Amino acid sequence: MSTDPAPVSNVGEQLAALLANSAFRWEAIDPAWQTLFHDYVGGGMYRREVLDVKTRNLCAIAALVVLDRQRALQKHVLSALDDGATREEILEVVLQMSVFGGFPVTLSALETLRELTG
């Protein structure tokens, strides 16, 4: 395996498009709940300084692979890349999850990773 990380182009653009085209519009369903959620996650959990942002995204990727949540996985893969993770680091996290989640969810995640990063 090469030690040079493979560059992934247009990560910021892909992430912005994914977020803009999200089918789930919390603000239309319950604006108060949306505020609570964003305050807890974005204003609370994601501001803790124990883990850096890249590591936090890699942890999210691991959980989403095992749970087979491909839509959310797309967002966190792009966010991890945007926050400095390499494709190789993300691939390794996905492959490691075959031990915990099994091969079917790992194969789904590998397909998601391939679609996003080539």
N, C-alpha and C positions, 0 to 999 in steps of 0.2 A: 504494500500500500504506500502510496506517495505521501511524503511529509508536507508537500505544498498543498494548502487548501485550494479547492476548486472555486473560482469566483462564480457567484450567481448574480446575473444582471437584473436590473429593474425591480429589486426587492421592494423598495419604497413605493413604487408605482403599483406593484401587485398588491401590496398590503392596503394601500389607499382604495384601490378598486374593490377589493374584497370587503372592506369595512363599509364602503359606500353602497354596495349592492347587497348588504345583509338583508335577508328577508324578514328578520325579526325586529320589529319596531317597538321597543319597550315603551317609548314615550307616548305612543298612541294607545297602548293598552292600560298602563298605570304609571303616570309620570312620577308620582310619589315613590312608588317602588323602585323605579329606575334611579331616582336620586339616592335612595338608601343603598341600592346595590353598588352604584358607582362610588359612593362615599366609603363603603366598606372595602371594596376591592381596590379601586384606583386611589382612594384617599387614605386607605388603611393598610391592607395586606401588601399591596404592591409598593408601598413606601417604606416598609421595614428594611433595615440595612444589613440584616444578617447574611442574606444572599445577594449577590449582584444580579442585575436584571437578566443577563445572559443565562446564568445558572437557574434562575427562577423559571425562565422560559423552557429550558431543557427539562426541568422537573415537570412542568405542565405537559410537555410533549410526551414524556414517559407515561404519565397518567392517562392522557388522551389516547395513546396507542392501546394500552391495556383495556380501556373502556370502549374502544372502537368508535370514537367520536371524530369522524373524518372532517366534518365541517369546522369544528373548533380547532382541530389539528392544523388545518390550513393556516389559520390566523396565527397560531403560536409558532409554526415553522417559519413563516415570514417575519414575525416579530423577533424570533431568535436570530435569524440572519441579519435583520436590521440592527440588532443589539450586539453584533460581533461574533456570533457563533458561526462556525464553518459548516459547510454541507457535510463534511466528514464527521464532525462531532454529533450532528443531528442524526446522521445515518447510524452511528454507533449506538446512540440512545435507542433508536428504533429497533435495531438488531438485538440489543440487550433485553428488550421487552418480550422477545420470543420465549424467554425463560419463564416469565411471569404471566403473560397473557396468551401464549400459544402462537402457533404459526398462522392461523387464519387472520387474526387481528394484525399481526406483524406484516403479512402480505398486503393487507389493505392499506396500512400505513406506508409501506414501501411504494405502493402505487401512487398515493397522495404525494409523497416526497418526489417521485419521478415526474409527476405532472407539474409540480411547482419549480423544480430545480433542474430538470433534464437528466 
